[in-house]
Amino acid sequence: MDFTGKSAIVTGGANGIGRAVSLAFARHGANVLIVDRDAEAGAATAAQIGSRAIFCRADVTRSAEVQGYVKAALDAFGSIDCFHNNAGIEGRVAPTAEYDEAVFDAVMGVNTKGVFLGLRHVLPVMIRQGRGAVVNTASVAGLVATVGMSAYVASKHAVIGLTKVAAGEVGAHGIRVNAVCPGPIDTRMVRDIARQVSPNNPDSVAERYAASIPLGRYGTAEEVANVVLFLCSDLASNITGAQYVVDGGRMAAPAGVSSPAVR
């Protein structure tokens, strides 16, 4: 797990899982380009890391801005060895028959188009290099349904599909592409879902979800970061086109289909 001399891009790197991954890459020796729309939090995360981190504000749904963060990484570090294609939003909790079209488009834009554009502009760099590792952030919601979250579920199923297609296309170039599928992780996103489900008592939602997890608790962003770094490391040299579930056993012993299963 030594990334000394290597460089990484982390989208959605200012908060939550992305922040934990950015800090972990730096702790293991990598130079890190942190990409996010949240300039204040992104700059703070980069400042916490120090001289080996750069923050780049970008909207992952805009091709020109994705090209911009790719160029920033190359200008600063000379290569892109690892790419955590992570930026995502949760959208709203509502029945499909009532789901707002604009919200659906926004979720698909960030979670699916953003991942596609990241692959579209990072993979050519890695192909020229003849090496690289990509980890896309999907979700257990990309493997099973989550009632009330049609946009999120559709977007994360799409991420797993994009992961498998890309893995098959670039393996011969020495590039591996995998996905990480977090279950309930203690982040702002999951807390927002709980507030949407039960505005008056979100803590009760968290308690109910935690009780359905064999390990009896939500995961942490740092636990997901450990898996991302593993998949980017030489320890995973024969792993590509895979999705790694990080959910405390929730998928192994499901207690129902109505519990939100988001990262």
N, C-alpha and C positions, 0 to 999 in steps of 0.2 A: 504493500500500500504506500509506496514511496513515489511521490509525484514531483520530486525535485527536478527542476529544469523543464517541466512541462507546463502547458497553459490550458486553462479551462474557461469556457463561457457558461454562465448560469443565467437563464432568463427567469424572470420573476424572483430575482435573487435578493430582493430587499427585505422580504418578510417570510415567515413560515418555513416551509421545507426548503425553498430556494436559499434563504439566508443561512440555514443550517448547513446546506451543501457548500455554499460559498466559504463559510468559515472552516468547514472540514477540509476542503481542497487546500486552503491556505495553510492549515495546521499540518498537512502532510506534504508541504513543500511547493505546491503549484502557484503559478501566477494566475490571477482570477479577474475576468471581466464580468462585472455584475450588471445585468440588464434589467430595467424595470421602468414603469411609468411613474412610480413614487420616488421622486427625486430626493426628497428629504431623507427617507429611510434608506434609499440606495447609497447615498453619499455617506450616511452614518455607518452603514455596514462596511463600506470600503475603508473608511477612516479607522474603524476598529481593527481591520486586517493590517493596514499600513501600506508600505511602499509597493507590495506585490499585488495590490488590488486597484482596479480602475472601475469607476462607475460610468455607465453609458445610459442616458435616458432614451428609451425607445418604445414605440408602440409595435408590438409583434404582429399586428394585423396589417401593417403597411410595409410592402416589399422594400421600398427605398430605405426605410428605417432599419429593417433587418440587414440589408446590405451595409448600412452604416455601422451597425455594431460588429459585423464580421470584419469590416475594414479596420475598425478601431482595435480589435484584437490582434489583427495581423500587423498593424503599424506598431503596436506596443510590444508584442511578444514574438512576432515572426512566424508563428504557427498556431494551429488550433488542434490540440491533442485530445481534448475531452469537451463534450458538449452536453450539458444538462438542459434539455429542451422542456422547460418546466412551467412557464407562465400559464396561469389558468384562473378562471372565475367560476363561481358557483351558480349564478343566476337566481331564480326564484323557485320556491316550493309551491306548486299549483298543479291541479289536474291537467292532463294533456288537452282536454276539451276546453280549458279556460286559459291555457298558457299564452302569455303575451308574445306576439310575433317579434317585436323589436328586441325583447329580452332573449328570445331563442336565437335570433341572428347574432346578437352580441356574444353569447356564450359560444356558439359555433365559430365565430370569428376569432376569438382569442384561443380557445381550447383546441380547435381543429386547424383552422387556416394558419394560426400562429405557429403551430407545430410543423405544418407543411412548409411554410415559408422558411422556418429555421433549417429544416432538412434541405430545402431547395438551394439555399445559399451557403450553408456550411459544408454539405457533402462535396461539392466541387473542389473546395479547398483541401479536404481530406483525401480526395481521389488524387489530386496533384502531389500530395505529400506521400501517398501510399500507406497511410496509417490513420487511425483515429478511433475513438469510441464515443458513441452517442447513447444517452439514456433519455427517453421520452417519459414524461410523467403522465401515466394513465390513471387508473383507479380501479378498485374492485367494482365500481359502478360501470367499468368497461367490460366486465365479465358477467354481471347479473343485473337485473332490473332494480331500480329504486323508485318506488311509487312517488309521484309528485315531482320528479326531477327529469322530465323528458329531455330537455336540452343538454343537461350535464351528462346523462347516461349516453345519449347519442354521440356526443362529442368524444367521450372517453372510449366508447367502442371504436370510433373512427381512429383514435390515436393508436390503439392496438393494431388495427389494420394497416395504418401507415408504417408502423414499426416493422411488421412482417414483410411488407413489400420492399421497404428500403433495405432491410437486412439481406434479402435475396438478391438485390441489385448490386450491392457494393461489397459483399463479402470477398470477392475475388481481388478487390483492391486493398485488402488488409484492414477493412473497416468493419467494426461490429456495431450493431444497432439493437438495443434492447429497451424494454419498458419496465418501469416500476409501478406497482399497483397498490398504493396505500389504502388501508381501510380507515376507520375513524382515527384521526391524528389530532392531538391537542393544538389546534391552530385557530386563528381568527375565523377561517372559513367554516370550520365545524361549529364554532360558537354562534356564527351567524345563522347557520341552518337550524340550530336548536332554538334560536330566538324566533325564527320564522314559524317553526312547528308549534311552539308554545310561548308566545310573547310574555305571558304573565309568570311563567315558571320554567325558564329554559334549563335550570339545574335538574329538574326532574327528567327532562329528555336525556340529558347526559347520563344520569344514573341508570336509566332504562337501557340505553345503548350499551353502556359499559357492562351491565349485567348479562348481556347477550354475547359477550366476547369471552372465549375460554380463559384467556389470561386475566380477565376481570378488570381491564382498564383500557383507556385510549393509549395509542402509541404516541411517541414523541417525534418531533421533526428530526432530531438527531439520530434516531433509530432508522428512519428512512434514508438519511444522509449516508449512514454506514453502508447500506445496500447500493446506493448510487455509486459511491466510491469503489466498492468491490467490483461492480459491473464495468467501471472504467479502468480498472487495474489489470495488470498482467495475470492476476490470479484467475480472471474470468476469460482467459485467452481463447477458450473453445466454446464460448457462450455467445450466441447471436440469434436474433429473431424470437427471443423469449420474453415472457412477462413474469416478473417476480412479485408475489403477493406479500405485503407487509401489513398484516391486519390482526395480529394476536390470536389467530386461529378462527376468526369470524367466518371465513368462507368454508372452513373445514367442518364447522358445526353450526350451520345457519339456524337462527331462531325465528325467522320470519322474513318476508320480502318487503315489509313496509319501513324498515329502519334505514334512514339515510346512510349510505356507504360512500362517504366522500373523504377526500384527503384533507 
